[in-house]
C-alpha cells in the first residue's frame, strides 16, 4: 500500500488525499506536522531532504515530493489527467498558477491567521499584501470559471484538485469568492468520492 506523509490541516497535503479518495485508492497516512518541527527531524529529512510535506512513498520505497508532482503522478491513466497533449499542458498551466500566483498568498494568509506559531507574521502590512494578491488570483479564477465548468476540458482534473485545496476555505480568511468560483467549489464537492480537508484513513 502507498503511504502519504502529511499534515492533516495542510491544503497541500490535502490534495493527494482528496485525489486518492476520488480514485477509491487505499493508502496509509502518516502524520508529520511542520508546526511542531517534525519535518526537520533527522528521520523525516531522510525521507525528504527538503523537510516538507506531503511526500508520497510507493510500495517499493521510491518517493515523490511536492504536492502537484504527486497529483500528476497519481493521476496518470485516470480521468483526472487529460490524454490530449494540449489539454494536459493546460492542466500543468493551472497547477503552476496555483503554486506561483495562488498558494503563496491564499495559503500563507490562511496559515498566519490560523496557527499561533505564525502569529508574529500577522502584521497589517503582510495581511494586506496577501489579501490583495490572493484576491487577484481568485479574480483570474472567477473570470475563467464564468465561462467554464472546470479548469480544463470541461471535466474535473488535477487542475481543479490543486486549486480546490486552498480555495475551499478562502472566504473564512477574508478572501473574496465570487459566484463562479463558489459554483465550481460546489461541483468539486459533488463529484464522487469527495472528502473534507481533515479526512485521512484511520491508522
Helices and strands as residue ranges (DSSP letters): E 2-6, H 11-23, E 27-31, G 34-36, G 38-40, H 42-45, E 55-57, E 63-65, H 67-75, H 85-97, I 98-102, H 103-114, G 116-121, H 124-145, H 158-167, G 170-173, H 179-190
